[in-house]
Structure formats: C-alpha cells, structure tokens
C-alpha cells in the first residue's frame, strides 16, 4: 500500500491510455521505495491516511515502475505482479555489462523491462535481447538521428516510448517516426484554437454546465433539457447509480436524485455529465484527469471551509481542461458560461484561492513534491492529509471513469 504516489499516463497511437508510470515521493528520484521506513511507520500511515494499491493508482492498467539498478534484487517484492508491472531502468552512467546483467535478472523474474536515458545512436546490440520497451526523450534536434537509428529497435521487436511529448505537433512527428507510445501532456492542450461557433448540441451542454455554477437551481429547466436527450438521460441514470456515488438506493430520475443527493451534489453531477458528453473523440484520459482534479479541489475546499453552493472548487477542477476538450481559448469559453467571477479568474490563470487548489492538483499529477510541500504550507494543510485527499480523488475518478467507459478495457504490456 502506498501513501505518497503520483502517476503519469502513457498513451498509444490512438491516444488511449496504455499504462501509467508511477512516481513515488518516498523513494529516491521517484523510484520504488526501498524498505527503509519502519513497519510501525507504515502502519501508522495506513491507519490515518487513505493509501492506494497498485491497481487503484494505475486504474487496472499496466504500471511502469522505476527502480535503482544497483538495488533491484532487494526491492522487487512478491506483491508486484509481472503480468501488470513493467520494470523501468535507467541507462544513465551504468556500464553496459552491468546493465545487461541487471536486465537479464529482471527478465528471469518474469517482468518486462523498459530502458530510459539512453541515446538511440549508441550500440545497444548487447542489450536488445533483454529489453521490451525503450523510452526516448524527444527533442526536435534529435528527430533525424531517431529516424536513422530506429530500425535496430524495430528489428528487435522493442517498442518505443516517446517521452516529454508536450505538443500535438510533437505527437504527430513521433508517430510518423515510428514510436508506439507517448508520454507527456500534449493531449491536455487544444489542438487548434478555433473561432467558429459551437454546434447547437454542445451549446446545450454548455448551458447545463452554466446551470450547475449558479447559486439558484432551476430543476424544471434542467429536467426538460435532459429528458429531451436520450443519451443524457441514460448517462444520468448510469452515473447516479454508480456504487462510487450511490451505494444504497436505485435512482430512477433527476427529481429522485435531487431528493436523495441534495442540490449541491446534483450541481456537481450535472456539470460532470455535461463535460463528459462534450468530449466526443477526445482521449478519455482528459475526462479522467478532469474528474480527479474536480474531486481533489473539492476536498481541499472542504478542508478550507469554502462555501459549497455553487460548488466553485469542484467546478474549477472539472472545467480546467475545457479548452482542450473543445479546442477553444479558455478566455473565450468562460465568457459563454455564467460562472461566478472567482471561478472564471482561476480558469484563466489569475491568482486566487481556487487557482492555488488547481496548482496543487497539477503538482500532484507531475510528482512535483517540492511544490506540494510549498503549497501545503501556504494552505496550512498537513502534507500527509493532502496526499490522502489526492488518493481519495483518484479512487473516485476511477469509479466514475468505469461508468463512462462500459467495457473499461485493461491494457497489457506487449
């Protein structure tokens, strides 16, 4: 069980999540933590703060876990499943013979091996039989070298992961070069800022989102919008009857849900429902990331005794990637939504309490632990408690994601 952990998605060519790389705060350089902490400390953390198992944090996808090559034999535990875990090793300054020996060891244990921090033009013939995936930092100055040397990996059936892919242009270039997987936050940015009007169907959803951000609540108006759309009605019932949200009663209508859940929770839910239906052909991970941010910001807001009607902290997290979902400028989008001013300011990058919550969520996503520590001091919230809140948000996001994606396929390393 892990208390301090972050994850970064690795996407395939269709922008579906293939795996997550896991980053550990209590391990050297985000590596898997060795058994340095006492058993008593581990028990205290588990009792007081919500901790995650690997399946929780990776959402039942493949997990990439970085290990120090000089201690891997001691750190690999029986709790890690070779079917679902890829061992990531750094070429770094390791000698070729030593690195080859470590890779051989890991392969004998039944794990797949991913190698990072190596130059593609170097002679890797000695290593290739023992590695399954190669992670390469993608710099534009290196694209020609990548193209010239990629055949040695293709011939050896080694899958290639492009690392630090942070623009759509980089994604398309790397895809053209021959990479199989992509790590970076390119998918969370608008592909092209468009000035065209939103289609009527999406304007209806934007109207629903606006309704959720109002201090008043027009139940009849919202009910009419949802009842006229079979897809929305289906998703409404599917969401509200998800065990993550509602464990006790079967809910059959929006009015029934309002009576059971209360006005504030219904407002959050309607915003979530609308956002999900805006996604179209966008990567599901965009929605998933928005869900985790929404729940985390909401939980932090509760700790800070922020007013909940309208649910401003939740909405800031949920709408934080609206520009990427609609390929529009954020400033233009918030002008179309009747959001309260502090939500608009936070979404557009201004500084206020809500923007600090969002900044903290992003620090957790990237495993920027120093930033987490700094913001926890600003907010005067215990760091361990913040980790627990983020873990709770991850579990909630996983549960809602399962209701969004009916089949919820599990990726396996190949």
C-alpha positions in Angstrom: 0.0 0.0 0.0 1.3 3.4 -0.9 0.6 6.8 0.7 2.7 9.1 -1.4 2.5 8.4 -5.1 1.7 10.1 -8.5 1.0 8.8 -11.9 1.7 9.9 -15.5 -0.2 8.4 -18.4 1.5 6.7 -21.3 -0.8 6.8 -24.4 -0.9 4.7 -27.6 -1.2 5.9 -31.1 -5.0 6.2 -30.7 -4.4 8.4 -27.6 -5.8 5.7 -25.3 -4.1 5.0 -22.0 -1.7 2.1 -22.4 -0.1 2.3 -19.0 0.8 4.7 -16.1 4.3 5.5 -14.9 4.2 5.6 -11.1 6.2 8.2 -9.2 7.0 7.6 -5.5 7.6 10.5 -3.2 9.3 8.4 -0.6 11.8 6.8 -3.0 15.0 8.2 -4.4 14.4 10.1 -7.7 10.7 8.9 -7.8 11.8 5.3 -7.8 10.2 2.4 -6.0 10.8 3.0 -2.2 13.1 0.6 -0.6 12.3 -0.9 2.8 13.9 1.9 4.8 10.9 3.0 6.8 9.9 1.0 9.8 6.9 -1.3 9.8 5.4 0.8 12.6 5.6 4.0 10.5 3.9 2.2 7.5 1.1 1.0 9.8 0.5 4.5 11.2 0.3 6.0 7.7 -2.1 3.3 6.6 -4.4 3.8 9.7 -4.6 7.6 9.4 -4.4 8.3 5.7 -6.0 6.7 2.7 -3.4 4.6 0.9 -3.5 3.1 -2.6 -2.7 -0.3 -4.0 -1.2 -0.5 -7.5 -4.5 -1.4 -9.1 -6.0 1.7 -7.6 -3.4 4.1 -8.7 -3.0 2.6 -12.2 -6.8 2.1 -12.7 -6.1 -1.5 -13.5 -3.7 -0.6 -16.4 -0.1 -1.6 -16.7 2.2 0.1 -14.2 5.7 1.3 -15.1 7.8 1.4 -12.0 11.3 2.9 -11.9 14.0 1.0 -9.9 17.6 1.8 -9.0 19.5 -0.9 -10.9 22.0 -1.4 -8.0 19.3 -2.5 -5.5 16.7 -4.0 -7.7 17.2 -7.6 -6.4 16.4 -6.4 -2.9 13.5 -4.1 -3.8 11.4 -6.4 -6.1 8.8 -7.8 -3.9 6.3 -10.7 -4.3 3.5 -8.1 -4.2 4.3 -6.9 -7.7 2.6 -8.8 -10.5 4.9 -9.4 -13.5 1.8 -9.6 -15.7 0.8 -6.0 -14.9 4.2 -4.3 -14.0 7.0 -3.1 -16.2 10.3 -2.6 -14.6 11.9 0.7 -15.7 15.7 1.1 -15.5 17.9 4.0 -16.3 20.8 3.5 -18.7 22.4 6.7 -17.1 26.0 6.2 -16.3 25.8 2.4 -15.9 28.3 0.3 -17.6 26.9 -1.8 -20.5 27.9 -5.2 -18.9 26.4 -4.3 -15.5 23.2 -3.0 -17.1 22.9 -6.1 -19.3 23.3 -8.3 -16.2 20.5 -6.5 -14.3 18.2 -6.7 -17.3 18.8 -10.4 -17.5 18.0 -10.8 -13.9 14.7 -8.9 -14.2 13.7 -10.9 -17.3 14.3 -14.2 -15.4 11.9 -13.0 -12.8 9.2 -12.7 -15.4 9.0 -8.9 -15.8 9.1 -6.8 -18.9 11.9 -4.3 -19.0 11.8 -0.7 -20.1 15.0 1.3 -20.5 15.3 5.1 -20.3 18.0 7.7 -20.5 19.9 6.2 -23.4 21.0 7.6 -26.7 19.5 5.9 -29.8 22.6 6.2 -31.8 24.7 4.1 -29.4 25.4 0.4 -30.0 22.8 -1.4 -28.0 23.0 -4.8 -29.6 24.1 -6.4 -26.4 21.1 -5.1 -24.5 18.3 -5.5 -27.1 17.6 -9.2 -26.4 16.7 -8.3 -22.7 14.6 -5.2 -23.1 11.0 -4.9 -24.2 10.5 -1.1 -24.4 12.8 1.9 -24.9 11.9 5.3 -23.6 13.5 8.2 -25.5 13.3 11.9 -24.7 12.1 13.6 -27.8 14.0 16.7 -28.8 13.4 18.2 -32.2 17.1 18.4 -32.8 17.3 14.6 -32.5 14.5 13.6 -34.9 16.9 12.9 -37.8 19.0 10.7 -35.6 15.9 8.9 -34.4 14.8 8.2 -38.0 18.3 6.8 -38.9 18.6 4.5 -35.9 15.0 3.3 -35.3 15.3 0.1 -37.4 17.6 -1.6 -34.9 14.8 -1.4 -32.3 12.0 -2.4 -34.8 14.1 -5.4 -35.9 14.5 -6.5 -32.3 10.7 -6.0 -31.6 11.5 -3.4 -29.0 8.5 -1.0 -28.5 9.4 2.7 -28.4 8.0 5.3 -26.0 8.4 9.0 -26.9 9.0 10.9 -23.6 8.2 14.5 -22.9 5.7 14.9 -25.8 4.1 18.1 -24.9 2.6 19.4 -28.1 0.3 17.9 -30.7 2.9 18.6 -33.3 5.5 16.6 -31.4 3.0 13.7 -31.1 2.3 13.6 -34.9 6.1 13.8 -35.7 6.9 11.0 -33.3 4.0 8.9 -34.5 5.4 9.3 -38.1 8.9 8.4 -37.0 7.6 5.1 -35.7 7.0 5.4 -31.9 4.4 3.1 -30.3 3.7 5.0 -27.2 3.8 8.6 -25.9 4.3 10.2 -22.5 3.6 13.8 -21.9 0.7 16.2 -21.6 0.2 17.0 -25.3 -3.4 15.6 -25.1 -4.4 18.2 -22.5 -3.9 21.1 -24.8 -6.2 22.5 -27.6 -5.2 21.2 -31.0 -6.1 24.4 -32.7 -7.8 27.4 -31.3 -11.0 27.9 -33.4 -13.2 30.9 -33.7 -16.2 29.0 -35.1 -19.4 28.8 -33.2 -20.0 25.8 -31.1 -22.6 23.4 -32.6 -26.1 23.5 -31.1 -25.7 20.2 -29.3 -22.7 21.4 -27.4 -24.3 24.8 -26.6 -27.0 22.8 -24.8 -24.3 21.1 -22.7 -22.6 24.4 -22.0 -26.0 25.7 -20.8 -26.2 22.7 -18.4 -22.7 23.4 -17.1 -23.7 27.0 -16.5 -26.7 25.9 -14.6 -24.5 23.9 -12.2 -22.5 27.0 -11.4 -25.4 29.1 -10.4 -26.4 29.8 -6.8 -30.0 29.2 -7.8 -31.3 25.9 -9.2 -33.9 25.6 -12.0 -34.8 21.9 -11.6 -37.6 22.1 -14.1 -35.5 23.7 -16.8 -32.6 21.2 -16.3 -35.1 18.3 -16.3 -36.5 19.4 -19.6 -33.1 19.5 -21.3 -32.1 16.1 -20.0 -35.4 14.4 -20.8 -35.2 15.6 -24.4 -31.9 13.8 -24.9 -32.0 10.0 -24.6 -28.2 9.8 -24.3 -28.1 12.3 -21.5 -30.9 10.5 -19.7 -29.1 7.2 -20.0 -25.8 8.6 -18.7 -27.6 10.4 -15.9 -29.0 7.2 -14.5 -25.8 5.2 -15.2 -23.7 7.8 -13.3 -26.0 8.3 -10.3 -26.4 4.6 -9.8 -22.6 4.0 -9.8 -21.6 2.5 -6.5 -18.9 5.1 -6.1 -21.6 7.8 -5.9 -24.6 6.0 -4.6 -24.3 2.7 -2.7 -27.7 2.3 -1.2 -30.7 3.2 -3.5 -31.6 2.7 -7.1 -32.4 6.2 -8.5 -34.8 6.5 -11.4 -35.0 10.2 -12.2 -33.3 13.6 -11.7 -36.0 14.6 -9.3 -35.4 11.4 -7.3 -31.7 12.1 -7.4 -32.2 15.6 -6.1 -34.2 14.3 -3.1 -31.6 11.7 -2.3 -28.3 13.6 -3.0 -29.2 17.2 -2.4 -28.9 20.3 -4.5 -25.1 20.8 -4.3 -24.2 17.3 -5.2 -26.7 17.3 -8.1 -25.0 20.5 -9.4 -21.6 18.8 -9.4 -23.1 15.8 -11.1 -24.8 17.8 -13.9 -21.5 19.6 -14.6 -19.8 16.3 -14.8 -22.5 14.8 -17.0 -22.3 17.8 -19.4 -18.5 17.8 -19.6 -18.4 14.0 -20.3 -20.7 14.5 -23.3 -18.6 17.3 -24.7 -15.6 15.0 -25.1 -16.6 13.4 -28.5 -13.4 11.9 -29.9 -11.0 13.3 -27.3 -8.9 10.9 -25.2 -10.8 9.5 -22.2 -7.8 10.5 -20.1 -8.7 14.1 -20.5 -12.0 13.4 -18.7 -10.4 11.2 -16.2 -7.8 13.9 -15.3 -10.6 16.5 -15.0 -12.6 14.2 -12.6 -9.6 13.7 -10.3 -8.9 17.4 -10.3 -12.5 18.2 -9.6 -12.8 15.9 -6.6 -9.4 16.9 -5.2 -10.1 20.6 -5.4 -13.5 20.0 -3.8 -11.9 18.1 -0.9 -9.3 20.8 -0.4 -12.1 23.4 -0.5 -13.9 21.5 2.2 -10.8 21.5 4.4 -10.6 25.2 3.9 -14.3 25.7 4.8 -15.0 27.1 1.4 -18.7 27.6 0.7 -20.2 24.8 -1.4 -23.2 26.5 -3.2 -22.2 26.9 -6.0 -19.5 24.2 -5.8 -16.7 26.5 -7.0 -13.7 24.4 -6.1 -15.2 21.3 -7.8 -16.1 23.3 -11.0 -12.6 24.8 -11.3 -11.0 21.3 -11.3 -13.7 19.9 -13.6 -13.5 22.7 -16.2 -9.7 23.1 -16.0 -9.2 21.4 -19.4 -12.3 22.7 -21.1 -10.1 24.4 -23.7 -8.5 21.1 -24.7 -11.9 19.4 -24.9 -13.4 22.0 -27.2 -10.2 23.3 -28.9 -11.1 26.8 -27.9 -9.3 29.5 -26.0 -10.2 29.3 -22.3 -10.9 33.0 -22.0 -13.5 32.8 -24.8 -15.1 29.7 -23.3 -15.6 31.2 -19.8 -17.3 34.2 -21.3 -20.0 31.8 -22.6 -20.5 30.3 -19.1 -22.4 32.1 -16.3 -19.7 31.2 -13.9 -19.0 33.1 -10.7 -16.1 35.5 -11.1 -13.6 33.7 -8.9 -14.0 30.5 -11.0 -13.5 32.5 -14.2 -10.4 34.1 -12.8 -8.9 30.8 -11.7 -9.6 29.1 -15.0 -7.9 31.9 -16.9 -4.8 31.9 -14.8 -5.4 34.7 -12.3 -4.3 34.2 -8.7 -6.8 33.4 -6.0 -7.6 30.6 -3.6 -9.2 28.4 -6.3 -6.2 28.7 -8.6 -3.9 27.6 -5.7 -6.1 24.4 -5.4 -5.7 23.8 -9.1 -2.0 24.4 -9.0 -1.7 21.9 -6.2 -3.6 19.3 -8.2 -1.2 19.8 -11.1 1.8 19.4 -8.7 0.5 16.0 -7.6 -0.1 14.9 -11.2 3.5 15.7 -12.2 5.1 14.3 -8.9 6.4 17.8 -8.1 6.8 17.0 -4.4 8.7 20.3 -3.6 5.8 22.3 -4.9 3.3 20.1 -3.0 5.2 20.9 0.2 5.4 24.6 -0.6 1.6 24.9 -1.3 0.7 22.8 1.7 2.4 25.4 3.9 0.6 28.2 2.1 -2.8 26.5 2.7 -1.8 25.4 6.2 -2.9 21.8 5.5 -0.8 18.8 6.6 1.1 17.3 3.6 0.1 13.7 4.5 -3.5 14.8 4.6 -3.2 16.3 1.2 -1.8 13.1 -0.2 -4.7 11.2 1.4 -7.2 13.6 -0.3 -5.5 13.2 -3.6 -5.6 9.4 -3.3 -9.4 9.7 -2.4 -9.8 11.8 -5.6 -8.0 9.1 -7.7 -10.3 6.4 -6.4 -13.4 8.5 -7.0 -12.2 9.3 -10.6 -11.5 5.6 -11.3 -15.0 4.7 -10.2 -16.7 7.4 -12.3 -14.5 6.5 -15.3 -15.7 3.0 -15.2 -19.3 4.2 -15.6 -18.2 6.4 -18.5 -16.5 3.5 -20.4 -18.8 0.4 -20.2 -16.1 -2.1 -21.2 -13.2 -0.5 -19.4 -10.5 -2.5 -21.3 -7.3 -3.3 -19.4 -4.1 -2.7 -21.4 -1.3 -5.2 -21.1 2.4 -4.6 -21.8 3.4 -6.2 -25.1 
